[in-house]
Structures are given as structure tokens and as C-alpha cells.
């Protein structure tokens, strides 16, 4: 039982050290994440388009597709 109490004391001590972002920091971080997701989504869409077109062209040239 003493180990559990020690563990909980340490958890609460660490929780007090936690820095929670204010509204401005939260909105900035969220905007960065959404922007990166959008850019990566477009990148992978274009990459998929290019690779599927290339594979389709190769297969057509080989007479498979």
C-alpha cells in the first residue's frame, strides 16, 4: 500500500510541473498540425496519382493491362 501512495504522490508532483498551453499557443499548434496534414495529404495524393499512372503505363506497354 505504501508503494501506491508513493506512486500517486510522484504522479501529482509531476502533474504540477506540467505546462498547459494557453489559448493562443493551442490555436497556433493546432493550425501548424492542420497545415502539415493538408500539405502531406496533397503530396501523397499527387505521389499516388503519379505512381499509379506510371504502373498503368508500364503494364499497358507490356501488354498486361
N, CA, C and O atoms as a GROMACS GRO file, in nm:
protein
  260
    1UNK      N    1   0.082  -0.120   0.000
    1UNK     CA    2   0.000   0.000   0.000
    1UNK      C    3   0.086   0.126   0.000
    1UNK      O    4   0.048   0.229  -0.057
    2UNK      N    5   0.201   0.118   0.064
    2UNK     CA    6   0.291   0.234   0.069
    2UNK      C    7   0.346   0.269  -0.069
    2UNK      O    8   0.365   0.386  -0.101
    3UNK      N    9   0.369   0.167  -0.152
    3UNK     CA   10   0.419   0.191  -0.287
    3UNK      C   11   0.316   0.266  -0.371
    3UNK      O   12   0.352   0.353  -0.451
    4UNK      N   13   0.190   0.233  -0.352
    4UNK     CA   14   0.084   0.300  -0.428
    4UNK      C   15   0.077   0.447  -0.387
    4UNK      O   16   0.065   0.534  -0.473
    5UNK      N   17   0.084   0.474  -0.257
    5UNK     CA   18   0.081   0.612  -0.208
    5UNK      C   19   0.199   0.692  -0.263
    5UNK      O   20   0.183   0.806  -0.305
    6UNK      N   21   0.318   0.630  -0.263
    6UNK     CA   22   0.437   0.697  -0.315
    6UNK      C   23   0.420   0.726  -0.464
    6UNK      O   24   0.453   0.835  -0.512
    7UNK      N   25   0.368   0.628  -0.535
    7UNK     CA   26   0.346   0.644  -0.678
    7UNK      C   27   0.251   0.761  -0.706
    7UNK      O   28   0.278   0.845  -0.791
    8UNK      N   29   0.139   0.766  -0.632
    8UNK     CA   30   0.042   0.872  -0.654
    8UNK      C   31   0.100   1.009  -0.616
    8UNK      O   32   0.073   1.108  -0.685
    9UNK      N   33   0.179   1.016  -0.509
    9UNK     CA   34   0.244   1.141  -0.473
    9UNK      C   35   0.335   1.190  -0.585
    9UNK      O   36   0.336   1.309  -0.617
   10UNK      N   37   0.410   1.098  -0.644
   10UNK     CA   38   0.501   1.134  -0.753
   10UNK      C   39   0.423   1.176  -0.878
   10UNK      O   40   0.465   1.267  -0.950
   11UNK      N   41   0.312   1.109  -0.904
   11UNK     CA   42   0.229   1.145  -1.019
   11UNK      C   43   0.178   1.288  -1.003
   11UNK      O   44   0.185   1.367  -1.096
   12UNK      N   45   0.126   1.320  -0.886
   12UNK     CA   46   0.074   1.455  -0.862
   12UNK      C   47   0.186   1.559  -0.866
   12UNK      O   48   0.164   1.671  -0.914
   13UNK      N   49   0.304   1.523  -0.818
   13UNK     CA   50   0.417   1.617  -0.824
   13UNK      C   51   0.456   1.646  -0.968
   13UNK      O   52   0.484   1.760  -1.003
   14UNK      N   53   0.457   1.544  -1.053
   14UNK     CA   54   0.489   1.564  -1.194
   14UNK      C   55   0.378   1.641  -1.265
   14UNK      O   56   0.406   1.723  -1.352
   15UNK      N   57   0.253   1.616  -1.227
   15UNK     CA   58   0.140   1.686  -1.289
   15UNK      C   59   0.148   1.835  -1.261
   15UNK      O   60   0.108   1.916  -1.345
   16UNK      N   61   0.197   1.873  -1.144
   16UNK     CA   62   0.211   2.015  -1.110
   16UNK      C   63   0.316   2.083  -1.197
   16UNK      O   64   0.309   2.204  -1.220
   17UNK      N   65   0.414   2.007  -1.247
   17UNK     CA   66   0.520   2.062  -1.330
   17UNK      C   67   0.476   2.080  -1.476
   17UNK      O   68   0.544   2.145  -1.554
   18UNK      N   69   0.363   2.022  -1.510
   18UNK     CA   70   0.316   2.024  -1.648
   18UNK      C   71   0.280   2.164  -1.692
   18UNK      O   72   0.213   2.238  -1.619
   19UNK      N   73   0.325   2.201  -1.810
   19UNK     CA   74   0.290   2.331  -1.869
   19UNK      C   75   0.174   2.310  -1.965
   19UNK      O   76   0.188   2.242  -2.066
   20UNK      N   77   0.061   2.369  -1.933
   20UNK     CA   78  -0.055   2.360  -2.022
   20UNK      C   79  -0.055   2.482  -2.111
   20UNK      O   80  -0.036   2.594  -2.063
   21UNK      N   81  -0.076   2.464  -2.240
   21UNK     CA   82  -0.072   2.579  -2.333
   21UNK      C   83  -0.193   2.671  -2.311
   21UNK      O   84  -0.302   2.628  -2.276
   22UNK      N   85  -0.168   2.800  -2.334
   22UNK     CA   86  -0.281   2.892  -2.329
   22UNK      C   87  -0.353   2.887  -2.464
   22UNK      O   88  -0.312   2.815  -2.554
   23UNK      N   89  -0.459   2.962  -2.476
   23UNK     CA   90  -0.544   2.955  -2.597
   23UNK      C   91  -0.464   2.989  -2.723
   23UNK      O   92  -0.480   2.924  -2.826
   24UNK      N   93  -0.380   3.091  -2.714
   24UNK     CA   94  -0.302   3.133  -2.831
   24UNK      C   95  -0.204   3.024  -2.875
   24UNK      O   96  -0.195   2.993  -2.994
   25UNK      N   97  -0.134   2.964  -2.780
   25UNK     CA   98  -0.039   2.856  -2.813
   25UNK      C   99  -0.113   2.737  -2.870
   25UNK      O  100  -0.066   2.673  -2.965
   26UNK      N  101  -0.229   2.706  -2.814
   26UNK     CA  102  -0.308   2.592  -2.860
   26UNK      C  103  -0.355   2.612  -3.004
   26UNK      O  104  -0.347   2.520  -3.085
   27UNK      N  105  -0.404   2.732  -3.035
   27UNK     CA  106  -0.452   2.760  -3.170
   27UNK      C  107  -0.336   2.759  -3.271
   27UNK      O  108  -0.352   2.712  -3.383
   28UNK      N  109  -0.221   2.812  -3.230
   28UNK     CA  110  -0.105   2.812  -3.318
   28UNK      C  111  -0.060   2.670  -3.348
   28UNK      O  112  -0.037   2.634  -3.464
   29UNK      N  113  -0.048   2.588  -3.244
   29UNK     CA  114  -0.006   2.449  -3.262
   29UNK      C  115  -0.106   2.372  -3.347
   29UNK      O  116  -0.067   2.294  -3.434
   30UNK      N  117  -0.234   2.394  -3.322
   30UNK     CA  118  -0.337   2.325  -3.399
   30UNK      C  119  -0.331   2.365  -3.546
   30UNK      O  120  -0.346   2.281  -3.635
   31UNK      N  121  -0.310   2.494  -3.571
   31UNK     CA  122  -0.300   2.543  -3.709
   31UNK      C  123  -0.182   2.480  -3.782
   31UNK      O  124  -0.193   2.443  -3.898
   32UNK      N  125  -0.069   2.469  -3.713
   32UNK     CA  126   0.050   2.408  -3.773
   32UNK      C  127   0.022   2.262  -3.808
   32UNK      O  128   0.058   2.216  -3.917
   33UNK      N  129  -0.040   2.189  -3.717
   33UNK     CA  130  -0.070   2.048  -3.742
   33UNK      C  131  -0.166   2.032  -3.859
   33UNK      O  132  -0.144   1.947  -3.946
   34UNK      N  133  -0.271   2.114  -3.864
   34UNK     CA  134  -0.368   2.106  -3.974
   34UNK      C  135  -0.301   2.141  -4.107
   34UNK      O  136  -0.327   2.076  -4.208
   35UNK      N  137  -0.216   2.242  -4.107
   35UNK     CA  138  -0.146   2.280  -4.230
   35UNK      C  139  -0.054   2.167  -4.278
   35UNK      O  140  -0.052   2.135  -4.397
   36UNK      N  141   0.021   2.108  -4.187
   36UNK     CA  142   0.110   1.997  -4.225
   36UNK      C  143   0.029   1.879  -4.278
   36UNK      O  144   0.068   1.817  -4.377
   37UNK      N  145  -0.083   1.848  -4.213
   37UNK     CA  146  -0.168   1.740  -4.261
   37UNK      C  147  -0.221   1.767  -4.402
   37UNK      O  148  -0.225   1.677  -4.486
   38UNK      N  149  -0.261   1.891  -4.427
   38UNK     CA  150  -0.312   1.927  -4.560
   38UNK      C  151  -0.203   1.914  -4.665
   38UNK      O  152  -0.225   1.858  -4.773
   39UNK      N  153  -0.084   1.966  -4.635
   39UNK     CA  154   0.028   1.959  -4.730
   39UNK      C  155   0.066   1.814  -4.756
   39UNK      O  156   0.086   1.775  -4.871
   40UNK      N  157   0.075   1.734  -4.651
   40UNK     CA  158   0.111   1.593  -4.669
   40UNK      C  159   0.002   1.517  -4.745
   40UNK      O  160   0.031   1.428  -4.824
   41UNK      N  161  -0.124   1.553  -4.720
   41UNK     CA  162  -0.234   1.489  -4.794
   41UNK      C  163  -0.224   1.516  -4.943
   41UNK      O  164  -0.240   1.425  -5.024
   42UNK      N  165  -0.199   1.641  -4.979
   42UNK     CA  166  -0.183   1.676  -5.121
   42UNK      C  167  -0.061   1.606  -5.179
   42UNK      O  168  -0.066   1.554  -5.291
   43UNK      N  169   0.049   1.603  -5.104
   43UNK     CA  170   0.172   1.538  -5.151
   43UNK      C  171   0.147   1.390  -5.181
   43UNK      O  172   0.183   1.341  -5.288
   44UNK      N  173   0.085   1.320  -5.086
   44UNK     CA  174   0.062   1.176  -5.107
   44UNK      C  175  -0.041   1.151  -5.216
   44UNK      O  176  -0.034   1.050  -5.286
   45UNK      N  177  -0.138   1.241  -5.231
   45UNK     CA  178  -0.234   1.228  -5.340
   45UNK      C  179  -0.164   1.237  -5.475
   45UNK      O  180  -0.186   1.155  -5.563
   46UNK      N  181  -0.079   1.339  -5.489
   46UNK     CA  182  -0.006   1.356  -5.616
   46UNK      C  183   0.092   1.241  -5.640
   46UNK      O  184   0.106   1.194  -5.753
   47UNK      N  185   0.158   1.196  -5.535
   47UNK     CA  186   0.251   1.083  -5.548
   47UNK      C  187   0.176   0.957  -5.591
   47UNK      O  188   0.223   0.884  -5.678
   48UNK      N  189   0.060   0.932  -5.531
   48UNK     CA  190  -0.020   0.816  -5.568
   48UNK      C  191  -0.067   0.827  -5.712
   48UNK      O  192  -0.065   0.728  -5.786
   49UNK      N  193  -0.109   0.946  -5.752
   49UNK     CA  194  -0.152   0.968  -5.890
   49UNK      C  195  -0.039   0.936  -5.988
   49UNK      O  196  -0.060   0.867  -6.087
   50UNK      N  197   0.079   0.988  -5.960
   50UNK     CA  198   0.195   0.967  -6.046
   50UNK      C  199   0.234   0.819  -6.051
   50UNK      O  200   0.256   0.764  -6.159
   51UNK      N  201   0.244   0.755  -5.934
   51UNK     CA  202   0.287   0.615  -5.932
   51UNK      C  203   0.185   0.522  -5.996
   51UNK      O  204   0.222   0.430  -6.069
   52UNK      N  205   0.056   0.545  -5.970
   52UNK     CA  206  -0.044   0.458  -6.031
   52UNK      C  207  -0.048   0.478  -6.183
   52UNK      O  208  -0.066   0.382  -6.258
   53UNK      N  209  -0.030   0.602  -6.228
   53UNK     CA  210  -0.024   0.627  -6.372
   53UNK      C  211   0.098   0.562  -6.435
   53UNK      O  212   0.090   0.508  -6.545
   54UNK      N  213   0.212   0.568  -6.366
   54UNK     CA  214   0.334   0.506  -6.417
   54UNK      C  215   0.320   0.355  -6.427
   54UNK      O  216   0.358   0.295  -6.527
   55UNK      N  217   0.267   0.295  -6.324
   55UNK     CA  218   0.249   0.150  -6.324
   55UNK      C  219   0.150   0.109  -6.432
   55UNK      O  220   0.170   0.009  -6.502
   56UNK      N  221   0.043   0.187  -6.446
   56UNK     CA  222  -0.056   0.157  -6.551
   56UNK      C  223   0.009   0.166  -6.689
   56UNK      O  224  -0.019   0.083  -6.775
   57UNK      N  225   0.094   0.266  -6.711
   57UNK     CA  226   0.161   0.283  -6.840
   57UNK      C  227   0.259   0.167  -6.866
   57UNK      O  228   0.266   0.116  -6.978
   58UNK      N  229   0.332   0.126  -6.763
   58UNK     CA  230   0.426   0.014  -6.777
   58UNK      C  231   0.351  -0.114  -6.811
   58UNK      O  232   0.391  -0.188  -6.900
   59UNK      N  233   0.242  -0.140  -6.738
   59UNK     CA  234   0.165  -0.261  -6.764
   59UNK      C  235   0.102  -0.259  -6.905
   59UNK      O  236   0.096  -0.362  -6.972
   60UNK      N  237   0.057  -0.141  -6.947
   60UNK     CA  238  -0.001  -0.130  -7.081
   60UNK      C  239   0.106  -0.154  -7.188
   60UNK      O  240   0.079  -0.217  -7.289
   61UNK      N  241   0.229  -0.103  -7.164
   61UNK     CA  242   0.338  -0.122  -7.259
   61UNK      C  243   0.379  -0.269  -7.267
   61UNK      O  244   0.422  -0.316  -7.372
   62UNK      N  245   0.365  -0.340  -7.156
   62UNK     CA  246   0.397  -0.482  -7.154
   62UNK      C  247   0.284  -0.569  -7.206
   62UNK      O  248   0.299  -0.690  -7.224
   63UNK      N  249   0.169  -0.506  -7.230
   63UNK     CA  250   0.054  -0.581  -7.280
   63UNK      C  251  -0.020  -0.657  -7.174
   63UNK      O  252  -0.097  -0.748  -7.204
   64UNK      N  253   0.002  -0.621  -7.047
   64UNK     CA  254  -0.063  -0.692  -6.937
   64UNK      C  255  -0.196  -0.626  -6.900
   64UNK      O  256  -0.293  -0.694  -6.869
   65UNK      N  257  -0.199  -0.494  -6.904
   65UNK     CA  258  -0.318  -0.426  -6.854
   65UNK      C  259  -0.398  -0.355  -6.956
   65UNK      O  260  -0.500  -0.295  -6.924
   0.00000   0.00000   0.00000
